[in-house]
Amino acid sequence: MELLVRLRGATARDVQRELPDPPTYSAVRSILRILREKKLITKVRKEGRDFYSSAVPADKARINALQTVVRNFFSNSAVEAACALLGNGPRAISREDAEKLRKLIDEARKK
C-alpha cells in the first residue's frame, strides 16, 4: 500500500522492484489480488498491463497510516510521536513550520 501511494500507482513488476528482498512476481500479484478483494486498491488496464492504485486518496492514506503508527508505537499519544520526531537527533525546522506548529498547539489548547 505504501508503495502504491508513493508511486501514485504501479504495475506488479514496479512493486516487486521497489521491495527490499522482494518476493517472487507471483507472490506480489497474489498480494495485490488480496488487496483488491479487500477493496483497498483498484486495478485498471493501461497499455496492456495491469496498473494498481490505492483506492484511498493519498492524503487520507497518509493520515490513516500516521494514526496507526501513533496508536501502535506511541500509545495513541500524538505528543509522544511529535516529540520522537522533533527530538530525534539534530533536526532543525523552519520558522514557518515552527509557527504552524505553534498555531496548531494554540488551537488544541482552546478545545
PDB file as gemmi writes it, atoms N, CA and C in Angstrom:
CRYST1    1.000    1.000    1.000  90.00  90.00  90.00 P 1                      
ATOM      1  N   MET A   1       0.823  -1.190   0.000  1.00  0.00           N  
ATOM      2  CA  MET A   1       0.000   0.000   0.000  1.00  0.00           C  
ATOM      3  C   MET A   1       0.868   1.256   0.000  1.00  0.00           C  
ATOM      4  N   GLU A   2       1.904   1.256   0.836  1.00  0.00           N  
ATOM      5  CA  GLU A   2       2.779   2.427   0.895  1.00  0.00           C  
ATOM      6  C   GLU A   2       3.401   2.713  -0.466  1.00  0.00           C  
ATOM      7  N   LEU A   3       3.835   1.658  -1.127  1.00  0.00           N  
ATOM      8  CA  LEU A   3       4.450   1.836  -2.447  1.00  0.00           C  
ATOM      9  C   LEU A   3       3.459   2.399  -3.449  1.00  0.00           C  
ATOM     10  N   LEU A   4       2.250   1.890  -3.448  1.00  0.00           N  
ATOM     11  CA  LEU A   4       1.260   2.368  -4.408  1.00  0.00           C  
ATOM     12  C   LEU A   4       0.919   3.832  -4.168  1.00  0.00           C  
ATOM     13  N   VAL A   5       0.879   4.242  -2.917  1.00  0.00           N  
ATOM     14  CA  VAL A   5       0.616   5.650  -2.614  1.00  0.00           C  
ATOM     15  C   VAL A   5       1.814   6.499  -3.040  1.00  0.00           C  
ATOM     16  N   ARG A   6       3.028   6.050  -2.665  1.00  0.00           N  
ATOM     17  CA  ARG A   6       4.233   6.825  -3.002  1.00  0.00           C  
ATOM     18  C   ARG A   6       4.447   6.924  -4.508  1.00  0.00           C  
ATOM     19  N   LEU A   7       4.244   5.816  -5.209  1.00  0.00           N  
ATOM     20  CA  LEU A   7       4.463   5.802  -6.654  1.00  0.00           C  
ATOM     21  C   LEU A   7       3.259   6.333  -7.436  1.00  0.00           C  
ATOM     22  N   ARG A   8       2.180   6.598  -6.715  1.00  0.00           N  
ATOM     23  CA  ARG A   8       0.928   7.048  -7.339  1.00  0.00           C  
ATOM     24  C   ARG A   8       0.437   6.029  -8.360  1.00  0.00           C  
ATOM     25  N   GLY A   9       0.560   4.766  -7.983  1.00  0.00           N  
ATOM     26  CA  GLY A   9       0.135   3.662  -8.822  1.00  0.00           C  
ATOM     27  C   GLY A   9       1.333   2.971  -9.445  1.00  0.00           C  
ATOM     28  N   ALA A  10       1.180   1.666  -9.722  1.00  0.00           N  
ATOM     29  CA  ALA A  10       2.300   0.901 -10.259  1.00  0.00           C  
ATOM     30  C   ALA A  10       1.812  -0.438 -10.788  1.00  0.00           C  
ATOM     31  N   THR A  11       2.657  -1.062 -11.582  1.00  0.00           N  
ATOM     32  CA  THR A  11       2.409  -2.425 -12.012  1.00  0.00           C  
ATOM     33  C   THR A  11       2.950  -3.366 -10.935  1.00  0.00           C  
ATOM     34  N   ALA A  12       2.604  -4.641 -11.047  1.00  0.00           N  
ATOM     35  CA  ALA A  12       3.129  -5.630 -10.101  1.00  0.00           C  
ATOM     36  C   ALA A  12       4.654  -5.675 -10.182  1.00  0.00           C  
ATOM     37  N   ARG A  13       5.192  -5.566 -11.377  1.00  0.00           N  
ATOM     38  CA  ARG A  13       6.652  -5.587 -11.553  1.00  0.00           C  
ATOM     39  C   ARG A  13       7.282  -4.370 -10.877  1.00  0.00           C  
ATOM     40  N   ASP A  14       6.643  -3.196 -10.988  1.00  0.00           N  
ATOM     41  CA  ASP A  14       7.147  -1.993 -10.315  1.00  0.00           C  
ATOM     42  C   ASP A  14       7.172  -2.203  -8.803  1.00  0.00           C  
ATOM     43  N   VAL A  15       6.106  -2.787  -8.276  1.00  0.00           N  
ATOM     44  CA  VAL A  15       6.026  -3.043  -6.837  1.00  0.00           C  
ATOM     45  C   VAL A  15       7.151  -3.992  -6.428  1.00  0.00           C  
ATOM     46  N   GLN A  16       7.335  -5.061  -7.191  1.00  0.00           N  
ATOM     47  CA  GLN A  16       8.375  -6.037  -6.884  1.00  0.00           C  
ATOM     48  C   GLN A  16       9.758  -5.372  -6.858  1.00  0.00           C  
ATOM     49  N   ARG A  17      10.028  -4.502  -7.836  1.00  0.00           N  
ATOM     50  CA  ARG A  17      11.327  -3.819  -7.908  1.00  0.00           C  
ATOM     51  C   ARG A  17      11.593  -2.935  -6.701  1.00  0.00           C  
ATOM     52  N   GLU A  18      10.542  -2.352  -6.160  1.00  0.00           N  
ATOM     53  CA  GLU A  18      10.701  -1.401  -5.048  1.00  0.00           C  
ATOM     54  C   GLU A  18      10.839  -2.069  -3.685  1.00  0.00           C  
ATOM     55  N   LEU A  19      10.477  -3.336  -3.582  1.00  0.00           N  
ATOM     56  CA  LEU A  19      10.513  -4.014  -2.291  1.00  0.00           C  
ATOM     57  C   LEU A  19      11.924  -4.473  -1.944  1.00  0.00           C  
ATOM     58  N   PRO A  20      12.327  -4.275  -0.675  1.00  0.00           N  
ATOM     59  CA  PRO A  20      13.616  -4.835  -0.256  1.00  0.00           C  
ATOM     60  C   PRO A  20      13.447  -6.351  -0.151  1.00  0.00           C  
ATOM     61  N   ASP A  21      14.445  -7.088  -0.604  1.00  0.00           N  
ATOM     62  CA  ASP A  21      14.385  -8.553  -0.591  1.00  0.00           C  
ATOM     63  C   ASP A  21      13.027  -9.012  -1.145  1.00  0.00           C  
ATOM     64  N   PRO A  22      12.749  -8.678  -2.408  1.00  0.00           N  
ATOM     65  CA  PRO A  22      11.406  -8.881  -2.958  1.00  0.00           C  
ATOM     66  C   PRO A  22      10.998 -10.343  -3.067  1.00  0.00           C  
ATOM     67  N   PRO A  23       9.717 -10.586  -2.836  1.00  0.00           N  
ATOM     68  CA  PRO A  23       9.186 -11.932  -3.066  1.00  0.00           C  
ATOM     69  C   PRO A  23       9.092 -12.181  -4.573  1.00  0.00           C  
ATOM     70  N   THR A  24       8.644 -13.344  -4.941  1.00  0.00           N  
ATOM     71  CA  THR A  24       8.501 -13.660  -6.359  1.00  0.00           C  
ATOM     72  C   THR A  24       7.415 -12.785  -6.977  1.00  0.00           C  
ATOM     73  N   TYR A  25       7.455 -12.688  -8.283  1.00  0.00           N  
ATOM     74  CA  TYR A  25       6.443 -11.935  -9.024  1.00  0.00           C  
ATOM     75  C   TYR A  25       5.050 -12.496  -8.730  1.00  0.00           C  
ATOM     76  N   SER A  26       4.941 -13.816  -8.683  1.00  0.00           N  
ATOM     77  CA  SER A  26       3.648 -14.458  -8.393  1.00  0.00           C  
ATOM     78  C   SER A  26       3.139 -14.065  -7.009  1.00  0.00           C  
ATOM     79  N   ALA A  27       4.033 -13.997  -6.043  1.00  0.00           N  
ATOM     80  CA  ALA A  27       3.642 -13.611  -4.689  1.00  0.00           C  
ATOM     81  C   ALA A  27       3.160 -12.159  -4.659  1.00  0.00           C  
ATOM     82  N   VAL A  28       3.840 -11.276  -5.381  1.00  0.00           N  
ATOM     83  CA  VAL A  28       3.419  -9.871  -5.447  1.00  0.00           C  
ATOM     84  C   VAL A  28       2.024  -9.780  -6.058  1.00  0.00           C  
ATOM     85  N   ARG A  29       1.796 -10.486  -7.149  1.00  0.00           N  
ATOM     86  CA  ARG A  29       0.474 -10.465  -7.788  1.00  0.00           C  
ATOM     87  C   ARG A  29      -0.599 -11.022  -6.850  1.00  0.00           C  
ATOM     88  N   SER A  30      -0.267 -12.026  -6.081  1.00  0.00           N  
ATOM     89  CA  SER A  30      -1.226 -12.595  -5.120  1.00  0.00           C  
ATOM     90  C   SER A  30      -1.588 -11.578  -4.043  1.00  0.00           C  
ATOM     91  N   ILE A  31      -0.580 -10.889  -3.552  1.00  0.00           N  
ATOM     92  CA  ILE A  31      -0.834  -9.852  -2.535  1.00  0.00           C  
ATOM     93  C   ILE A  31      -1.707  -8.750  -3.125  1.00  0.00           C  
ATOM     94  N   LEU A  32      -1.405  -8.329  -4.339  1.00  0.00           N  
ATOM     95  CA  LEU A  32      -2.211  -7.288  -4.984  1.00  0.00           C  
ATOM     96  C   LEU A  32      -3.649  -7.768  -5.197  1.00  0.00           C  
ATOM     97  N   ARG A  33      -3.817  -9.035  -5.542  1.00  0.00           N  
ATOM     98  CA  ARG A  33      -5.168  -9.592  -5.720  1.00  0.00           C  
ATOM     99  C   ARG A  33      -5.944  -9.546  -4.398  1.00  0.00           C  
ATOM    100  N   ILE A  34      -5.286  -9.920  -3.300  1.00  0.00           N  
ATOM    101  CA  ILE A  34      -5.932  -9.895  -1.987  1.00  0.00           C  
ATOM    102  C   ILE A  34      -6.313  -8.470  -1.610  1.00  0.00           C  
ATOM    103  N   LEU A  35      -5.414  -7.521  -1.848  1.00  0.00           N  
ATOM    104  CA  LEU A  35      -5.723  -6.114  -1.543  1.00  0.00           C  
ATOM    105  C   LEU A  35      -6.903  -5.620  -2.373  1.00  0.00           C  
ATOM    106  N   ARG A  36      -6.991  -6.094  -3.619  1.00  0.00           N  
ATOM    107  CA  ARG A  36      -8.134  -5.736  -4.472  1.00  0.00           C  
ATOM    108  C   ARG A  36      -9.424  -6.325  -3.927  1.00  0.00           C  
ATOM    109  N   GLU A  37      -9.374  -7.576  -3.509  1.00  0.00           N  
ATOM    110  CA  GLU A  37     -10.561  -8.230  -2.944  1.00  0.00           C  
ATOM    111  C   GLU A  37     -11.050  -7.500  -1.702  1.00  0.00           C  
ATOM    112  N   LYS A  38     -10.123  -6.933  -0.957  1.00  0.00           N  
ATOM    113  CA  LYS A  38     -10.479  -6.167   0.245  1.00  0.00           C  
ATOM    114  C   LYS A  38     -10.867  -4.730  -0.087  1.00  0.00           C  
ATOM    115  N   LYS A  39     -10.835  -4.411  -1.389  1.00  0.00           N  
ATOM    116  CA  LYS A  39     -11.202  -3.086  -1.893  1.00  0.00           C  
ATOM    117  C   LYS A  39     -10.279  -1.977  -1.384  1.00  0.00           C  
ATOM    118  N   LEU A  40      -9.025  -2.337  -1.100  1.00  0.00           N  
ATOM    119  CA  LEU A  40      -8.037  -1.355  -0.670  1.00  0.00           C  
ATOM    120  C   LEU A  40      -7.307  -0.734  -1.852  1.00  0.00           C  
ATOM    121  N   ILE A  41      -7.278  -1.471  -2.976  1.00  0.00           N  
ATOM    122  CA  ILE A  41      -6.641  -0.959  -4.184  1.00  0.00           C  
ATOM    123  C   ILE A  41      -7.561  -1.202  -5.377  1.00  0.00           C  
ATOM    124  N   THR A  42      -7.271  -0.504  -6.463  1.00  0.00           N  
ATOM    125  CA  THR A  42      -8.014  -0.685  -7.708  1.00  0.00           C  
ATOM    126  C   THR A  42      -7.035  -1.134  -8.797  1.00  0.00           C  
ATOM    127  N   LYS A  43      -7.593  -1.724  -9.845  1.00  0.00           N  
ATOM    128  CA  LYS A  43      -6.773  -2.170 -10.968  1.00  0.00           C  
ATOM    129  C   LYS A  43      -7.412  -1.695 -12.258  1.00  0.00           C  
ATOM    130  N   VAL A  44      -6.591  -1.121 -13.134  1.00  0.00           N  
ATOM    131  CA  VAL A  44      -7.045  -0.738 -14.474  1.00  0.00           C  
ATOM    132  C   VAL A  44      -6.025  -1.267 -15.482  1.00  0.00           C  
ATOM    133  N   ARG A  45      -6.479  -1.468 -16.705  1.00  0.00           N  
ATOM    134  CA  ARG A  45      -5.597  -1.908 -17.792  1.00  0.00           C  
ATOM    135  C   ARG A  45      -5.050  -0.680 -18.494  1.00  0.00           C  
ATOM    136  N   LYS A  46      -3.729  -0.579 -18.566  1.00  0.00           N  
ATOM    137  CA  LYS A  46      -3.068   0.514 -19.283  1.00  0.00           C  
ATOM    138  C   LYS A  46      -2.008  -0.092 -20.178  1.00  0.00           C  
ATOM    139  N   GLU A  47      -2.112   0.198 -21.455  1.00  0.00           N  
ATOM    140  CA  GLU A  47      -1.114  -0.269 -22.414  1.00  0.00           C  
ATOM    141  C   GLU A  47      -0.873  -1.774 -22.286  1.00  0.00           C  
ATOM    142  N   GLY A  48      -1.955  -2.521 -22.078  1.00  0.00           N  
ATOM    143  CA  GLY A  48      -1.863  -3.969 -21.992  1.00  0.00           C  
ATOM    144  C   GLY A  48      -1.329  -4.521 -20.685  1.00  0.00           C  
ATOM    145  N   ARG A  49      -1.159  -3.655 -19.685  1.00  0.00           N  
ATOM    146  CA  ARG A  49      -0.637  -4.086 -18.390  1.00  0.00           C  
ATOM    147  C   ARG A  49      -1.604  -3.700 -17.283  1.00  0.00           C  
ATOM    148  N   ASP A  50      -1.609  -4.487 -16.213  1.00  0.00           N  
ATOM    149  CA  ASP A  50      -2.428  -4.166 -15.050  1.00  0.00           C  
ATOM    150  C   ASP A  50      -1.711  -3.099 -14.233  1.00  0.00           C  
ATOM    151  N   PHE A  51      -2.446  -2.038 -13.929  1.00  0.00           N  
ATOM    152  CA  PHE A  51      -1.907  -0.909 -13.186  1.00  0.00           C  
ATOM    153  C   PHE A  51      -2.721  -0.777 -11.902  1.00  0.00           C  
ATOM    154  N   TYR A  52      -2.055  -0.841 -10.759  1.00  0.00           N  
ATOM    155  CA  TYR A  52      -2.715  -0.832  -9.455  1.00  0.00           C  
ATOM    156  C   TYR A  52      -2.530   0.522  -8.769  1.00  0.00           C  
ATOM    157  N   SER A  53      -3.583   0.964  -8.100  1.00  0.00           N  
ATOM    158  CA  SER A  53      -3.550   2.229  -7.363  1.00  0.00           C  
ATOM    159  C   SER A  53      -4.282   2.051  -6.043  1.00  0.00           C  
ATOM    160  N   SER A  54      -3.949   2.901  -5.100  1.00  0.00           N  
ATOM    161  CA  SER A  54      -4.665   2.907  -3.828  1.00  0.00           C  
ATOM    162  C   SER A  54      -6.101   3.351  -4.070  1.00  0.00           C  
ATOM    163  N   ALA A  55      -7.039   2.679  -3.438  1.00  0.00           N  
ATOM    164  CA  ALA A  55      -8.443   3.067  -3.544  1.00  0.00           C  
ATOM    165  C   ALA A  55      -8.743   4.264  -2.644  1.00  0.00           C  
ATOM    166  N   VAL A  56      -7.823   4.554  -1.747  1.00  0.00           N  
ATOM    167  CA  VAL A  56      -7.970   5.656  -0.803  1.00  0.00           C  
ATOM    168  C   VAL A  56      -7.104   6.812  -1.299  1.00  0.00           C  
ATOM    169  N   PRO A  57      -7.632   8.042  -1.310  1.00  0.00           N  
ATOM    170  CA  PRO A  57      -6.805   9.188  -1.715  1.00  0.00           C  
ATOM    171  C   PRO A  57      -5.537   9.286  -0.854  1.00  0.00           C  
ATOM    172  N   ALA A  58      -4.457   9.761  -1.452  1.00  0.00           N  
ATOM    173  CA  ALA A  58      -3.153   9.808  -0.776  1.00  0.00           C  
ATOM    174  C   ALA A  58      -3.208  10.550   0.551  1.00  0.00           C  
ATOM    175  N   ASP A  59      -3.923  11.681   0.612  1.00  0.00           N  
ATOM    176  CA  ASP A  59      -3.958  12.438   1.869  1.00  0.00           C  
ATOM    177  C   ASP A  59      -4.644  11.641   2.972  1.00  0.00           C  
ATOM    178  N   LYS A  60      -5.700  10.917   2.631  1.00  0.00           N  
ATOM    179  CA  LYS A  60      -6.380  10.091   3.631  1.00  0.00           C  
ATOM    180  C   LYS A  60      -5.515   8.894   4.015  1.00  0.00           C  
ATOM    181  N   ALA A  61      -4.820   8.300   3.055  1.00  0.00           N  
ATOM    182  CA  ALA A  61      -3.929   7.166   3.338  1.00  0.00           C  
ATOM    183  C   ALA A  61      -2.812   7.598   4.283  1.00  0.00           C  
ATOM    184  N   ARG A  62      -2.258   8.795   4.067  1.00  0.00           N  
ATOM    185  CA  ARG A  62      -1.200   9.298   4.958  1.00  0.00           C  
ATOM    186  C   ARG A  62      -1.719   9.442   6.380  1.00  0.00           C  
ATOM    187  N   ILE A  63      -2.902  10.006   6.521  1.00  0.00           N  
ATOM    188  CA  ILE A  63      -3.478  10.204   7.860  1.00  0.00           C  
ATOM    189  C   ILE A  63      -3.750   8.862   8.523  1.00  0.00           C  
ATOM    190  N   ASN A  64      -4.328   7.922   7.772  1.00  0.00           N  
ATOM    191  CA  ASN A  64      -4.609   6.595   8.328  1.00  0.00           C  
ATOM    192  C   ASN A  64      -3.322   5.904   8.776  1.00  0.00           C  
ATOM    193  N   ALA A  65      -2.280   5.979   7.939  1.00  0.00           N  
ATOM    194  CA  ALA A  65      -1.004   5.343   8.281  1.00  0.00           C  
ATOM    195  C   ALA A  65      -0.399   5.989   9.525  1.00  0.00           C  
ATOM    196  N   LEU A  66      -0.438   7.305   9.585  1.00  0.00           N  
ATOM    197  CA  LEU A  66       0.121   8.006  10.738  1.00  0.00           C  
ATOM    198  C   LEU A  66      -0.653   7.672  12.009  1.00  0.00           C  
ATOM    199  N   GLN A  67      -1.978   7.626  11.918  1.00  0.00           N  
ATOM    200  CA  GLN A  67      -2.781   7.275  13.089  1.00  0.00           C  
ATOM    201  C   GLN A  67      -2.457   5.862  13.573  1.00  0.00           C  
ATOM    202  N   THR A  68      -2.204   4.959  12.638  1.00  0.00           N  
ATOM    203  CA  THR A  68      -1.844   3.590  13.007  1.00  0.00           C  
ATOM    204  C   THR A  68      -0.505   3.564  13.724  1.00  0.00           C  
ATOM    205  N   VAL A  69       0.479   4.306  13.216  1.00  0.00           N  
ATOM    206  CA  VAL A  69       1.798   4.361  13.856  1.00  0.00           C  
ATOM    207  C   VAL A  69       1.677   4.974  15.247  1.00  0.00           C  
ATOM    208  N   VAL A  70       0.944   6.063  15.369  1.00  0.00           N  
ATOM    209  CA  VAL A  70       0.785   6.728  16.674  1.00  0.00           C  
ATOM    210  C   VAL A  70       0.097   5.788  17.661  1.00  0.00           C  
ATOM    211  N   ARG A  71      -0.936   5.083  17.210  1.00  0.00           N  
ATOM    212  CA  ARG A  71      -1.657   4.157  18.086  1.00  0.00           C  
ATOM    213  C   ARG A  71      -0.755   2.997  18.519  1.00  0.00           C  
ATOM    214  N   ASN A  72      -0.028   2.397  17.560  1.00  0.00           N  
ATOM    215  CA  ASN A  72       0.732   1.186  17.854  1.00  0.00           C  
ATOM    216  C   ASN A  72       2.074   1.419  18.533  1.00  0.00           C  
ATOM    217  N   PHE A  73       2.731   2.544  18.238  1.00  0.00           N  
ATOM    218  CA  PHE A  73       4.077   2.755  18.760  1.00  0.00           C  
ATOM    219  C   PHE A  73       4.174   3.840  19.824  1.00  0.00           C  
ATOM    220  N   PHE A  74       3.140   4.666  19.952  1.00  0.00           N  
ATOM    221  CA  PHE A  74       3.211   5.784  20.900  1.00  0.00           C  
ATOM    222  C   PHE A  74       1.999   5.832  21.825  1.00  0.00           C  
ATOM    223  N   SER A  75       1.399   4.670  22.072  1.00  0.00           N  
ATOM    224  CA  SER A  75       0.248   4.567  22.984  1.00  0.00           C  
ATOM    225  C   SER A  75      -0.829   5.590  22.661  1.00  0.00           C  
ATOM    226  N   ASN A  76      -1.033   5.827  21.376  1.00  0.00           N  
ATOM    227  CA  ASN A  76      -2.054   6.753  20.879  1.00  0.00           C  
ATOM    228  C   ASN A  76      -1.814   8.201  21.323  1.00  0.00           C  
ATOM    229  N   SER A  77      -0.549   8.532  21.567  1.00  0.00           N  
ATOM    230  CA  SER A  77      -0.200   9.893  22.001  1.00  0.00           C  
ATOM    231  C   SER A  77       0.481  10.655  20.860  1.00  0.00           C  
ATOM    232  N   ALA A  78      -0.238  11.625  20.308  1.00  0.00           N  
ATOM    233  CA  ALA A  78       0.329  12.465  19.257  1.00  0.00           C  
ATOM    234  C   ALA A  78       1.515  13.268  19.799  1.00  0.00           C  
ATOM    235  N   VAL A  79       1.440  13.650  21.061  1.00  0.00           N  
ATOM    236  CA  VAL A  79       2.526  14.415  21.684  1.00  0.00           C  
ATOM    237  C   VAL A  79       3.804  13.579  21.720  1.00  0.00           C  
ATOM    238  N   GLU A  80       3.690  12.313  22.124  1.00  0.00           N  
ATOM    239  CA  GLU A  80       4.866  11.443  22.169  1.00  0.00           C  
ATOM    240  C   GLU A  80       5.443  11.232  20.774  1.00  0.00           C  
ATOM    241  N   ALA A  81       4.580  11.078  19.789  1.00  0.00           N  
ATOM    242  CA  ALA A  81       5.039  10.899  18.409  1.00  0.00           C  
ATOM    243  C   ALA A  81       5.761  12.156  17.921  1.00  0.00           C  
ATOM    244  N   ALA A  82       5.179  13.317  18.190  1.00  0.00           N  
ATOM    245  CA  ALA A  82       5.802  14.580  17.769  1.00  0.00           C  
ATOM    246  C   ALA A  82       7.141  14.773  18.463  1.00  0.00           C  
ATOM    247  N   CYS A  83       7.211  14.460  19.749  1.00  0.00           N  
ATOM    248  CA  CYS A  83       8.473  14.588  20.478  1.00  0.00           C  
ATOM    249  C   CYS A  83       9.531  13.646  19.901  1.00  0.00           C  
ATOM    250  N   ALA A  84       9.120  12.442  19.532  1.00  0.00           N  
ATOM    251  CA  ALA A  84      10.067  11.491  18.942  1.00  0.00           C  
ATOM    252  C   ALA A  84      10.593  12.024  17.615  1.00  0.00           C  
ATOM    253  N   LEU A  85       9.718  12.611  16.822  1.00  0.00           N  
ATOM    254  CA  LEU A  85      10.145  13.157  15.536  1.00  0.00           C  
ATOM    255  C   LEU A  85      11.051  14.367  15.700  1.00  0.00           C  
ATOM    256  N   LEU A  86      10.667  15.280  16.552  1.00  0.00           N  
ATOM    257  CA  LEU A  86      11.416  16.518  16.705  1.00  0.00           C  
ATOM    258  C   LEU A  86      12.650  16.368  17.585  1.00  0.00           C  
ATOM    259  N   GLY A  87      12.627  15.408  18.505  1.00  0.00           N  
ATOM    260  CA  GLY A  87      13.742  15.251  19.427  1.00  0.00           C  
ATOM    261  C   GLY A  87      14.749  14.209  18.998  1.00  0.00           C  
ATOM    262  N   ASN A  88      14.564  13.643  17.811  1.00  0.00           N  
ATOM    263  CA  ASN A  88      15.437  12.563  17.347  1.00  0.00           C  
ATOM    264  C   ASN A  88      16.618  13.124  16.566  1.00  0.00           C  
ATOM    265  N   GLY A  89      17.671  13.490  17.275  1.00  0.00           N  
ATOM    266  CA  GLY A  89      18.878  13.992  16.619  1.00  0.00           C  
ATOM    267  C   GLY A  89      18.747  15.445  16.221  1.00  0.00           C  
ATOM    268  N   PRO A  90      19.778  15.951  15.548  1.00  0.00           N  
ATOM    269  CA  PRO A  90      19.769  17.361  15.149  1.00  0.00           C  
ATOM    270  C   PRO A  90      18.809  17.583  13.976  1.00  0.00           C  
ATOM    271  N   ARG A  91      17.635  18.043  14.284  1.00  0.00           N  
ATOM    272  CA  ARG A  91      16.623  18.243  13.258  1.00  0.00           C  
ATOM    273  C   ARG A  91      16.086  19.670  13.388  1.00  0.00           C  
ATOM    274  N   ALA A  92      16.531  20.522  12.518  1.00  0.00           N  
ATOM    275  CA  ALA A  92      16.064  21.907  12.545  1.00  0.00           C  
ATOM    276  C   ALA A  92      14.758  22.012  11.767  1.00  0.00           C  
ATOM    277  N   ILE A  93      13.878  22.873  12.240  1.00  0.00           N  
ATOM    278  CA  ILE A  93      12.659  23.127  11.487  1.00  0.00           C  
ATOM    279  C   ILE A  93      12.635  24.612  11.117  1.00  0.00           C  
ATOM    280  N   SER A  94      11.991  24.899  10.017  1.00  0.00           N  
ATOM    281  CA  SER A  94      11.934  26.282   9.547  1.00  0.00           C  
ATOM    282  C   SER A  94      11.064  27.121  10.472  1.00  0.00           C  
ATOM    283  N   ARG A  95      11.218  28.418  10.367  1.00  0.00           N  
ATOM    284  CA  ARG A  95      10.384  29.325  11.155  1.00  0.00           C  
ATOM    285  C   ARG A  95       8.908  29.149  10.798  1.00  0.00           C  
ATOM    286  N   GLU A  96       8.656  28.936   9.502  1.00  0.00           N  
ATOM    287  CA  GLU A  96       7.278  28.761   9.049  1.00  0.00           C  
ATOM    288  C   GLU A  96       6.659  27.507   9.665  1.00  0.00           C  
ATOM    289  N   ASP A  97       7.436  26.405   9.693  1.00  0.00           N  
ATOM    290  CA  ASP A  97       6.926  25.169  10.289  1.00  0.00           C  
ATOM    291  C   ASP A  97       6.735  25.331  11.796  1.00  0.00           C  
ATOM    292  N   ALA A  98       7.658  26.026  12.451  1.00  0.00           N  
ATOM    293  CA  ALA A  98       7.533  26.254  13.890  1.00  0.00           C  
ATOM    294  C   ALA A  98       6.285  27.080  14.189  1.00  0.00           C  
ATOM    295  N   GLU A  99       6.028  28.080  13.358  1.00  0.00           N  
ATOM    296  CA  GLU A  99       4.831  28.911  13.553  1.00  0.00           C  
ATOM    297  C   GLU A  99       3.560  28.099  13.317  1.00  0.00           C  
ATOM    298  N   LYS A 100       3.577  27.242  12.326  1.00  0.00           N  
ATOM    299  CA  LYS A 100       2.420  26.382  12.051  1.00  0.00           C  
ATOM    300  C   LYS A 100       2.145  25.468  13.247  1.00  0.00           C  
ATOM    301  N   LEU A 101       3.217  24.898  13.817  1.00  0.00           N  
ATOM    302  CA  LEU A 101       3.054  24.053  14.996  1.00  0.00           C  
ATOM    303  C   LEU A 101       2.514  24.850  16.179  1.00  0.00           C  
ATOM    304  N   ARG A 102       3.025  26.059  16.372  1.00  0.00           N  
ATOM    305  CA  ARG A 102       2.523  26.906  17.474  1.00  0.00           C  
ATOM    306  C   ARG A 102       1.027  27.167  17.328  1.00  0.00           C  
ATOM    307  N   LYS A 103       0.600  27.469  16.119  1.00  0.00           N  
ATOM    308  CA  LYS A 103      -0.810  27.728  15.880  1.00  0.00           C  
ATOM    309  C   LYS A 103      -1.671  26.492  16.168  1.00  0.00           C  
ATOM    310  N   LEU A 104      -1.201  25.335  15.728  1.00  0.00           N  
ATOM    311  CA  LEU A 104      -1.947  24.102  15.991  1.00  0.00           C  
ATOM    312  C   LEU A 104      -2.031  23.807  17.491  1.00  0.00           C  
ATOM    313  N   ILE A 105      -0.929  24.056  18.197  1.00  0.00           N  
ATOM    314  CA  ILE A 105      -0.929  23.848  19.656  1.00  0.00           C  
ATOM    315  C   ILE A 105      -1.877  24.820  20.320  1.00  0.00           C  
ATOM    316  N   ASP A 106      -1.873  26.073  19.916  1.00  0.00           N  
ATOM    317  CA  ASP A 106      -2.791  27.064  20.491  1.00  0.00           C  
ATOM    318  C   ASP A 106      -4.247  26.670  20.243  1.00  0.00           C  
ATOM    319  N   GLU A 107      -4.541  26.201  19.029  1.00  0.00           N  
ATOM    320  CA  GLU A 107      -5.908  25.765  18.719  1.00  0.00           C  
ATOM    321  C   GLU A 107      -6.308  24.572  19.569  1.00  0.00           C  
ATOM    322  N   ALA A 108      -5.384  23.629  19.780  1.00  0.00           N  
ATOM    323  CA  ALA A 108      -5.677  22.452  20.582  1.00  0.00           C  
ATOM    324  C   ALA A 108      -5.930  22.824  22.044  1.00  0.00           C  
ATOM    325  N   ARG A 109      -5.213  23.834  22.537  1.00  0.00           N  
ATOM    326  CA  ARG A 109      -5.417  24.280  23.922  1.00  0.00           C  
ATOM    327  C   ARG A 109      -6.796  24.880  24.125  1.00  0.00           C  
ATOM    328  N   LYS A 110      -7.315  25.508  23.107  1.00  0.00           N  
ATOM    329  CA  LYS A 110      -8.627  26.167  23.195  1.00  0.00           C  
ATOM    330  C   LYS A 110      -9.776  25.162  23.225  1.00  0.00           C  
ATOM    331  N   LYS A 111      -9.528  23.964  22.740  1.00  0.00           N  
ATOM    332  CA  LYS A 111     -10.590  22.949  22.671  1.00  0.00           C  
ATOM    333  C   LYS A 111     -10.867  22.310  23.997  1.00  0.00           C  
TER     334      LYS A 111                                                      
END                                                                             
